[in-house]
């Protein structure tokens, strides 16, 4: 920006301040009403934007993830029930010692053990 543009900017700001001062001096109640109207309008706009745009996107994503997890869970439970029904009909003819082997708990395949330095304590003097 050249120097002449800076001066033009300062002149416009000075006229705005003079106009605002004149408006306050001549009609203070109208100025306060205008400020209240602007504040109310801004509050309504902010409310509408946050209500319909900001949180709706977040909740839609969570809802889709919940629906997907629920479908997966139902499918998994249905498969387990079918396997249980099939194994129940087979277990009548099977010997009982196999049942005790199957009843042992197996570790979940989706869980892993992360080994770390649990035995080593931090040197508190170095902190």
VORO-202025 format. One line per field, with one value per residue: residue number from 0; chain; x, y, z of N, C-alpha, C in turn. Coordinates in nm, 4 decimals, always signed. Each point is the difference from the previous one (the first is absolute). Example, Ala and Ser with C-alpha at 12.3 -4.5 7.8 and 13.67 -1.06 7.14 Angstrom:
! residues 2
titi	c(0;1)
vexlum	c(A;A)
n_px	c(+1.3190;-0.0350)
n_py	c(-0.5690;+0.1050)
n_pz	c(+0.7800;-0.0720)
ca_px	c(-0.0890;+0.0820)
ca_py	c(+0.1190;+0.1190)
ca_pz	c(+0.0000;+0.0060)
c_px	c(+0.0900;-0.0770)
c_py	c(+0.1200;+0.1090)
c_pz	c(+0.0000;+0.0730)
! end
This chain:
! residues 127
titi	c(0;1;2;3;4;5;6;7;8;9;10;11;12;13;14;15;16;17;18;19;20;21;22;23;24;25;26;27;28;29;30;31;32;33;34;35;36;37;38;39;40;41;42;43;44;45;46;47;48;49;50;51;52;53;54;55;56;57;58;59;60;61;62;63;64;65;66;67;68;69;70;71;72;73;74;75;76;77;78;79;80;81;82;83;84;85;86;87;88;89;90;91;92;93;94;95;96;97;98;99;100;101;102;103;104;105;106;107;108;109;110;111;112;113;114;115;116;117;118;119;120;121;122;123;124;125;126)
vexlum	c(A;A;A;A;A;A;A;A;A;A;A;A;A;A;A;A;A;A;A;A;A;A;A;A;A;A;A;A;A;A;A;A;A;A;A;A;A;A;A;A;A;A;A;A;A;A;A;A;A;A;A;A;A;A;A;A;A;A;A;A;A;A;A;A;A;A;A;A;A;A;A;A;A;A;A;A;A;A;A;A;A;A;A;A;A;A;A;A;A;A;A;A;A;A;A;A;A;A;A;A;A;A;A;A;A;A;A;A;A;A;A;A;A;A;A;A;A;A;A;A;A;A;A;A;A;A;A)
n_px	c(+0.0840;-0.0378;+0.0770;-0.0381;+0.0141;+0.1115;+0.0306;-0.0343;+0.0673;+0.0975;-0.0178;-0.0157;+0.1006;+0.0622;-0.0456;+0.0366;+0.1107;+0.0159;-0.0322;+0.0760;+0.0924;-0.0243;-0.0002;+0.1048;+0.0480;-0.0441;+0.0253;+0.0218;-0.1305;+0.0021;+0.1119;-0.0554;-0.1130;+0.0764;+0.0713;-0.1139;-0.0482;+0.1148;+0.0019;-0.1302;+0.0187;+0.1107;-0.0693;-0.1010;+0.0809;+0.0670;-0.1176;-0.0508;+0.1110;+0.0114;-0.1260;+0.0006;+0.1075;+0.0351;-0.1064;-0.0778;+0.1058;+0.0350;-0.1254;-0.0049;+0.1251;-0.0277;-0.1116;+0.0674;+0.0968;-0.0956;-0.0642;+0.1179;+0.0345;-0.1207;+0.0115;+0.1238;-0.0436;-0.1071;+0.0795;+0.0867;-0.0988;-0.0490;+0.1229;+0.0191;-0.1236;+0.0285;+0.1196;-0.0628;-0.0967;+0.0914;+0.0732;-0.1162;-0.0360;+0.1217;-0.0147;-0.1169;+0.0524;+0.0556;+0.1198;-0.0136;+0.1110;-0.0539;-0.1109;+0.0732;+0.0504;-0.1215;-0.0275;+0.1285;+0.0287;-0.0319;+0.1202;-0.0496;-0.0345;-0.0894;+0.0346;+0.0887;+0.1101;+0.0093;+0.1172;+0.0214;+0.0544;-0.0730;+0.1038;+0.0263;+0.0447;-0.0725;+0.1060;-0.0570;+0.1227;-0.0137;-0.1183)
n_py	c(-0.1185;+0.0912;+0.1054;+0.0294;-0.1297;+0.0049;+0.1160;-0.0577;-0.1059;+0.0800;+0.0630;-0.1169;-0.0463;+0.1140;-0.0049;-0.1285;+0.0369;+0.1022;-0.0831;-0.0926;+0.0919;+0.0470;-0.1255;-0.0214;+0.1158;-0.0254;-0.1312;+0.0069;+0.0183;+0.0678;+0.0563;+0.0084;+0.0444;+0.0753;+0.0317;+0.0153;+0.0656;+0.0635;+0.0162;+0.0297;+0.0744;+0.0469;+0.0092;+0.0457;+0.0755;+0.0334;+0.0154;+0.0590;+0.0692;+0.0198;+0.0313;+0.0557;+0.0696;+0.0619;-0.0174;+0.0362;+0.0553;+0.0447;+0.0310;+0.0474;+0.0414;+0.0463;+0.0507;+0.0362;+0.0431;+0.0546;+0.0417;+0.0362;+0.0493;+0.0550;+0.0296;+0.0403;+0.0626;+0.0413;+0.0300;+0.0525;+0.0589;+0.0326;+0.0299;+0.0632;+0.0534;+0.0214;+0.0454;+0.0692;+0.0323;+0.0242;+0.0655;+0.0545;+0.0018;+0.0459;+0.0825;-0.0302;-0.0036;+0.1174;-0.0472;-0.0111;-0.0713;+0.0005;-0.0118;-0.0705;-0.0516;-0.0025;-0.0365;-0.0345;+0.1076;+0.0546;+0.0434;+0.1205;-0.0286;+0.0890;-0.0699;+0.0924;-0.0647;+0.1150;-0.0483;+0.0451;+0.1087;-0.1000;-0.0799;+0.0760;+0.0568;+0.1102;+0.0633;+0.0175;-0.0252;-0.0735;-0.0138)
n_pz	c(+0.0000;-0.0839;+0.0200;-0.1234;-0.0189;+0.0702;-0.0604;-0.1111;+0.0404;+0.0432;-0.1148;-0.0610;+0.0709;-0.0259;-0.1265;+0.0070;+0.0622;-0.0861;-0.0981;+0.0562;+0.0204;-0.1207;-0.0446;+0.0791;-0.0432;-0.1221;-0.0186;+0.1302;+0.0188;-0.1126;+0.0462;+0.1216;-0.0587;-0.0772;+0.1081;+0.0679;-0.1042;-0.0121;+0.1318;-0.0027;-0.1071;+0.0555;+0.1133;-0.0723;-0.0718;+0.1090;+0.0603;-0.1089;-0.0111;+0.1311;-0.0009;-0.1202;+0.0194;+0.1105;+0.0758;-0.0992;-0.0522;+0.1187;+0.0297;-0.1240;+0.0132;+0.1201;-0.0522;-0.1098;+0.0802;+0.0744;-0.1093;-0.0498;+0.1194;+0.0018;-0.1296;+0.0217;+0.1073;-0.0669;-0.1015;+0.0853;+0.0664;-0.1187;-0.0412;+0.1166;-0.0153;-0.1285;+0.0335;+0.0946;-0.0871;-0.0910;+0.0890;+0.0359;-0.1276;-0.0208;+0.1022;-0.0440;-0.1208;+0.0339;+0.0272;+0.1300;-0.0229;-0.1188;+0.0692;+0.0846;-0.1104;-0.0549;+0.1224;-0.0262;+0.0704;-0.1160;-0.0306;+0.0140;-0.1251;+0.0379;+0.1082;+0.0162;+0.0344;+0.0597;-0.0316;+0.1201;+0.0424;+0.0441;-0.0020;-0.1017;+0.1105;-0.0136;-0.0403;+0.1176;+0.0238;-0.1100;+0.0580)
ca_px	c(-0.0840;+0.0792;-0.0293;-0.1271;-0.1078;-0.0051;-0.0685;-0.1410;-0.0538;-0.0142;-0.1082;-0.1274;-0.0184;-0.0319;-0.1397;-0.0857;-0.0029;-0.0804;-0.1403;-0.0473;-0.0139;-0.1183;-0.1160;-0.0158;-0.0397;-0.1349;-0.1051;+0.0626;-0.0903;-0.0011;+0.1284;-0.0078;-0.0916;+0.0725;+0.0970;-0.0735;-0.0470;+0.1161;+0.0397;-0.1010;+0.0127;+0.1232;-0.0232;-0.0853;+0.0810;+0.0966;-0.0759;-0.0405;+0.1175;+0.0517;-0.1034;-0.0227;+0.1217;+0.1131;-0.0183;-0.0716;+0.0978;+0.0657;-0.0921;-0.0292;+0.1114;-0.0102;-0.1177;+0.0347;+0.0917;-0.0787;-0.0823;+0.0909;+0.0410;-0.1163;-0.0199;+0.1070;-0.0255;-0.1124;+0.0487;+0.0893;-0.0814;-0.0777;+0.0922;+0.0307;-0.1181;-0.0061;+0.1060;-0.0384;-0.1048;+0.0638;+0.0850;-0.0864;-0.0505;+0.1134;+0.0565;-0.0703;+0.0695;+0.1411;+0.0326;-0.0055;+0.1311;+0.0272;-0.0712;+0.0837;+0.1078;-0.0556;-0.0473;+0.1084;-0.0074;+0.1036;+0.0211;-0.0679;+0.0961;+0.0213;+0.0777;+0.1422;+0.0765;+0.1082;+0.1013;+0.0763;+0.0998;-0.0788;+0.0836;+0.0957;-0.0615;+0.0614;+0.0880;-0.0695;+0.0962;+0.0296;-0.1135)
ca_py	c(+0.1185;+0.1230;+0.0934;+0.0695;-0.0904;+0.0030;+0.1226;-0.0162;-0.0915;+0.0747;+0.0991;-0.0731;-0.0382;+0.1226;+0.0336;-0.0986;+0.0330;+0.1220;-0.0339;-0.0767;+0.0954;+0.0817;-0.0872;-0.0196;+0.1269;+0.0436;-0.0993;-0.1101;-0.1157;-0.0705;-0.0704;-0.1170;-0.0933;-0.0606;-0.0945;-0.1169;-0.0707;-0.0663;-0.1090;-0.1057;-0.0593;-0.0793;-0.1171;-0.0918;-0.0572;-0.0917;-0.1156;-0.0816;-0.0608;-0.1068;-0.1030;-0.0822;-0.0316;-0.0475;-0.1234;-0.0993;-0.0795;-0.0874;-0.1022;-0.0909;-0.0942;-0.0911;-0.0839;-0.0984;-0.0958;-0.0810;-0.0917;-0.1002;-0.0885;-0.0781;-0.1037;-0.0976;-0.0733;-0.0908;-0.1057;-0.0839;-0.0764;-0.0971;-0.1070;-0.0764;-0.0788;-0.1110;-0.0926;-0.0645;-0.0968;-0.1102;-0.0751;-0.0663;-0.1229;-0.0903;-0.0364;-0.1160;-0.1207;+0.0102;-0.0320;+0.1147;+0.0577;+0.1081;+0.1169;+0.0667;+0.0662;+0.1169;+0.0979;+0.0876;+0.1321;+0.0341;+0.1446;+0.0655;+0.0194;+0.1416;+0.0618;-0.0329;+0.0383;+0.0923;-0.0139;+0.1222;-0.0023;+0.0163;-0.0171;+0.1101;+0.1201;+0.1237;+0.0690;+0.1246;+0.1080;+0.0588;+0.0795)
ca_pz	c(+0.0000;-0.0038;+0.1108;-0.0232;+0.0401;+0.1460;+0.0402;-0.0355;+0.1008;+0.1254;-0.0161;+0.0068;+0.1408;+0.0750;-0.0294;+0.0659;+0.1428;+0.0129;-0.0238;+0.1154;+0.1105;-0.0271;+0.0178;+0.1440;+0.0618;-0.0400;+0.0224;+0.0731;+0.0109;-0.1287;-0.0085;+0.0869;-0.0654;-0.1126;+0.0543;+0.0471;-0.1184;-0.0607;+0.0889;-0.0100;-0.1320;+0.0000;+0.0847;-0.0758;-0.1073;+0.0614;+0.0469;-0.1142;-0.0622;+0.0850;+0.0169;-0.1174;-0.0736;+0.0787;+0.0747;-0.0788;-0.0727;+0.0983;+0.0469;-0.1107;-0.0100;+0.1142;-0.0189;-0.1025;+0.0616;+0.0923;-0.0797;-0.0558;+0.1093;+0.0412;-0.1010;+0.0171;+0.1242;-0.0240;-0.0884;+0.0788;+0.0949;-0.0760;-0.0377;+0.1215;+0.0344;-0.0943;+0.0359;+0.1252;-0.0333;-0.0719;+0.0925;+0.0984;-0.0610;-0.0150;+0.1299;+0.0549;-0.0424;+0.0342;+0.1389;+0.0895;+0.0295;-0.0962;+0.0489;+0.0990;-0.0730;-0.0663;+0.0973;+0.0426;-0.0624;-0.0967;-0.0020;-0.1108;-0.1090;-0.0308;+0.1063;-0.0044;+0.1181;-0.0307;+0.1035;+0.0194;+0.1065;+0.1218;+0.1175;+0.0102;+0.0547;-0.0451;+0.0940;+0.0322;+0.0162;-0.1314;-0.0438)
c_px	c(+0.0882;-0.0423;-0.1345;-0.1180;-0.0117;-0.0752;-0.1488;-0.0703;-0.0233;-0.1118;-0.1356;-0.0289;-0.0390;-0.1445;-0.0961;-0.0120;-0.0835;-0.1488;-0.0598;-0.0203;-0.1234;-0.1273;-0.0269;-0.0528;-0.1442;-0.1073;+0.0582;-0.0898;-0.0062;+0.1298;-0.0021;-0.0936;+0.0687;+0.1031;-0.0681;-0.0511;+0.1145;+0.0437;-0.0986;+0.0108;+0.1240;-0.0180;-0.0857;+0.0799;+0.0989;-0.0699;-0.0370;+0.1184;+0.0521;-0.0996;-0.0071;+0.1269;+0.1060;-0.0208;-0.0669;+0.0962;+0.0650;-0.0936;-0.0376;+0.1100;-0.0066;-0.1164;+0.0281;+0.0927;-0.0753;-0.0836;+0.0862;+0.0420;-0.1156;-0.0272;+0.1051;-0.0238;-0.1142;+0.0436;+0.0875;-0.0788;-0.0817;+0.0885;+0.0350;-0.1174;-0.0126;+0.1056;-0.0352;-0.1070;+0.0600;+0.0847;-0.0835;-0.0546;+0.1117;+0.0496;-0.0693;+0.0762;+0.1483;+0.0242;+0.0107;+0.1368;+0.0356;-0.0657;+0.0854;+0.1175;-0.0503;-0.0412;+0.1104;-0.0076;+0.1169;+0.0169;-0.0673;+0.1004;+0.0292;+0.0807;+0.1457;+0.0670;+0.1142;+0.0995;+0.0811;+0.1005;-0.0706;+0.0864;+0.0933;-0.0711;+0.0751;+0.0846;-0.0616;+0.0943;+0.0304;-0.1148;+0.0110)
c_py	c(+0.1243;+0.0928;+0.0700;-0.0889;-0.0071;+0.1242;-0.0092;-0.0899;+0.0726;+0.1033;-0.0684;-0.0418;+0.1218;+0.0421;-0.0978;+0.0306;+0.1258;-0.0286;-0.0775;+0.0904;+0.0871;-0.0809;-0.0258;+0.1261;+0.0357;-0.1017;-0.1259;-0.1232;-0.0789;-0.0795;-0.1277;-0.1054;-0.0703;-0.1020;-0.1283;-0.0840;-0.0776;-0.1190;-0.1168;-0.0729;-0.0898;-0.1271;-0.1035;-0.0692;-0.1022;-0.1274;-0.0919;-0.0710;-0.1156;-0.1146;-0.0944;-0.0406;-0.0677;-0.1345;-0.1077;-0.0896;-0.0996;-0.1125;-0.0962;-0.1035;-0.1022;-0.0966;-0.1079;-0.1075;-0.0919;-0.1023;-0.1125;-0.1003;-0.0886;-0.1129;-0.1101;-0.0863;-0.0995;-0.1182;-0.0985;-0.0859;-0.1073;-0.1180;-0.0866;-0.0896;-0.1197;-0.1053;-0.0768;-0.1055;-0.1204;-0.0842;-0.0727;-0.1296;-0.1014;-0.0502;-0.1197;-0.1277;+0.0015;-0.0417;+0.1275;+0.0639;+0.1113;+0.1301;+0.0769;+0.0714;+0.1279;+0.1076;+0.0905;+0.1308;+0.0193;+0.1514;+0.0580;+0.0289;+0.1464;+0.0726;-0.0444;+0.0487;+0.0891;-0.0078;+0.1279;-0.0177;+0.0236;-0.0063;+0.1172;+0.1256;+0.1225;+0.0597;+0.1367;+0.1171;+0.0683;+0.0861;+0.1333)
c_pz	c(+0.0000;+0.1136;-0.0190;+0.0406;+0.1521;+0.0478;-0.0313;+0.1030;+0.1320;-0.0083;+0.0096;+0.1444;+0.0833;-0.0247;+0.0666;+0.1489;+0.0236;-0.0203;+0.1151;+0.1210;-0.0168;+0.0222;+0.1477;+0.0671;-0.0311;+0.0366;+0.0636;+0.0049;-0.1311;-0.0180;+0.0832;-0.0601;-0.1171;+0.0483;+0.0487;-0.1171;-0.0665;+0.0847;-0.0090;-0.1339;-0.0075;+0.0829;-0.0731;-0.1096;+0.0565;+0.0482;-0.1153;-0.0644;+0.0844;+0.0145;-0.1190;-0.0734;+0.0860;+0.0646;-0.0835;-0.0765;+0.0941;+0.0428;-0.1119;-0.0133;+0.1126;-0.0182;-0.1043;+0.0572;+0.0959;-0.0748;-0.0563;+0.1072;+0.0451;-0.0995;+0.0138;+0.1234;-0.0183;-0.0862;+0.0778;+0.0985;-0.0707;-0.0403;+0.1208;+0.0387;-0.0943;+0.0324;+0.1266;-0.0256;-0.0718;+0.0939;+0.1048;-0.0578;-0.0181;+0.1352;+0.0634;-0.0354;+0.0390;+0.1437;+0.0852;+0.0255;-0.0979;+0.0466;+0.0998;-0.0667;-0.0642;+0.0999;+0.0524;-0.0758;-0.0956;+0.0028;-0.1235;-0.1116;-0.0305;+0.1083;-0.0111;+0.1272;-0.0455;+0.1143;+0.0077;+0.1111;+0.1335;+0.1252;+0.0231;+0.0493;-0.0494;+0.1107;+0.0283;+0.0173;-0.1321;-0.0501;+0.0631)
! end
